[in-house]
Amino acid sequence: MFKAKKKDMFWIGGILTFFGSVIYLQYKVNKVIDHQSQNLNQEFNELSAASTI
């Protein structure tokens, strides 16, 4: 893609790309889960506050 050769500084090996992708995808999945959990907690807190009024 960048016309990098094996001895170039920007060379990315196949194995490193594979393992890096897994970590990056897990990071993104965790971000989505955290966002959903935060939204659910916020909705629960709003419902709890509304029921105590």
C-alpha positions in Angstrom: 0.0 0.0 0.0 2.8 2.5 0.9 5.4 0.6 -1.1 7.3 -0.1 2.0 10.0 -2.8 1.9 10.9 -5.2 4.7 13.8 -3.1 5.8 11.9 0.2 5.9 10.8 1.8 9.1 7.1 1.7 8.1 7.0 -2.1 7.3 4.2 -3.9 9.1 4.5 -7.6 9.4 1.5 -9.8 9.0 1.6 -11.3 12.4 1.8 -8.0 14.2 -1.1 -6.7 12.1 -3.1 -9.7 13.0 -2.5 -9.4 16.8 -2.8 -5.6 16.7 -6.2 -5.9 15.0 -7.5 -8.1 17.7 -6.5 -5.7 20.4 -7.9 -2.7 18.5 -11.2 -4.5 17.8 -11.4 -5.5 21.5 -10.8 -1.9 22.5 -13.6 -0.8 20.2 -16.0 -3.5 21.5 -15.2 -2.4 25.1 -15.9 1.2 24.2 -19.3 0.3 22.8 -20.2 -1.8 25.9 -19.1 1.0 28.2 -21.2 3.5 26.4 -24.2 1.2 26.5 -23.7 0.5 30.2 -23.4 4.2 30.9 -26.6 5.0 29.1 -28.5 2.2 30.9 -27.2 3.5 34.3 -28.2 7.0 33.4 -31.7 5.8 32.4 -32.0 3.8 35.6 -31.0 6.8 37.7 -33.5 9.0 36.0 -36.3 6.4 36.6 -35.3 6.0 40.2 -35.3 9.8 40.7 -38.7 10.1 39.0 -40.2 7.4 41.2 -39.1 9.0 44.4 -40.7 12.3 43.5 
